[in-house]
Amino acid sequence: MATTVINGKELVVDDEGFMTQYDEWDENIGQELATAIGVDMTDDHWKVIRFLREDFQVKGETPTIRRVSTAGGVDTKTLFRLFPKKPAKKMSYIAGLPKPHGCV
Amino acid sequence: MTATAEMIVPSFDDDLETDRTLAIICSKGSLDMAYPGLILGNAALGEGVDVHLFFTFWGFDMITKGRMEHLKFSPVGNPAAHMPAALAPLPGMTSMATHMMNKSLEELDIPPVPEFLELLKASGAKLWACRLSADMNHLDESDLFDDLDGIINASDFIELTEGAQLLFI
């Protein structure tokens, strides 16, 4: 466990830098996180991030890529385009959520 | 004002010219042995690894229309299935075991084989069918999964997977 500072706000993060406190996140922080990993946020990106946040509240865990496409309505190809190479990790990082645990 | 100097940022290997490639040979056609390849392939894709799946021998059933939705699991000859050996070959046991396995998979939202293959394609995997298996079974492209990348022979496969990590299932 460690802390990191974004926009003058101190946040609790795990050793990799992923946020661990759901309520500490807001969209400004999300923007900073995206910039830090080189993701240019568009409306399509935000749609995904907002789904992740809502679904986490409903399910209590970060949705997997498959769930984002089946329940969130954003198809897999698009997810790989928006968040190249490691979509699941990038999406959760930007959304201030832990990496998904599910396999599919 | 951002204090980026104090930010812990994970590395997502974007700068790495990662040519990491994983080739998975799927040679089994039972329900239980179909999934390891699919799941590992999917996991690798999610980590930015290039993935090739090669379907050969019994694994051909995973990409054959009409068979891919009906893969079975039998406890016969499989001590890991935790069933007394004498019971395993009894009529109905294979159906029951298959049904139970499919139910478990569904409960965890693991897609059936055809849908899983589509997910893999959408995520960038290359799916290859074995030429020899196609010939032995007298099958061609029209009998197989529509989104295959091709029917190739063993030499093609070896060329394709130069430098790749190999997994034989």
Chai-1 contact restraints between the chains, C-beta under 6 A:
chainA,res_idxA,chainB,res_idxB,connection_type,confidence,min_distance_angstrom,max_distance_angstrom,comment,restraint_id
A,T4,B,M7,contact,1.0,0.0,6.0,A-B,restraint_1
A,T4,B,I8,contact,1.0,0.0,6.0,A-B,restraint_2
A,V5,B,A3,contact,1.0,0.0,6.0,A-B,restraint_3
A,V5,B,E6,contact,1.0,0.0,6.0,A-B,restraint_4
A,N7,B,T2,contact,1.0,0.0,6.0,A-B,restraint_5
A,V13,B,I8,contact,1.0,0.0,6.0,A-B,restraint_6
A,E16,B,P10,contact,1.0,0.0,6.0,A-B,restraint_7
A,G17,B,I8,contact,1.0,0.0,6.0,A-B,restraint_8
A,G17,B,V9,contact,1.0,0.0,6.0,A-B,restraint_9
A,G17,B,P10,contact,1.0,0.0,6.0,A-B,restraint_10
A,E32,B,T2,contact,1.0,0.0,6.0,A-B,restraint_11
A,A36,B,V9,contact,1.0,0.0,6.0,A-B,restraint_12
A,I37,B,F12,contact,1.0,0.0,6.0,A-B,restraint_13
A,T76,B,A122,contact,1.0,0.0,6.0,A-B,restraint_14
A,T76,B,S123,contact,1.0,0.0,6.0,A-B,restraint_15
A,K77,B,A122,contact,1.0,0.0,6.0,A-B,restraint_16
A,K85,B,G48,contact,1.0,0.0,6.0,A-B,restraint_17
A,K86,B,F12,contact,1.0,0.0,6.0,A-B,restraint_18
A,K86,B,E47,contact,1.0,0.0,6.0,A-B,restraint_19
A,K86,B,G48,contact,1.0,0.0,6.0,A-B,restraint_20
A,A88,B,G46,contact,1.0,0.0,6.0,A-B,restraint_21
A,K90,B,F12,contact,1.0,0.0,6.0,A-B,restraint_22
A,C103,B,I39,contact,1.0,0.0,6.0,A-B,restraint_23
A,V104,B,N42,contact,1.0,0.0,6.0,A-B,restraint_24
A,V104,B,I110,contact,1.0,0.0,6.0,A-B,restraint_25
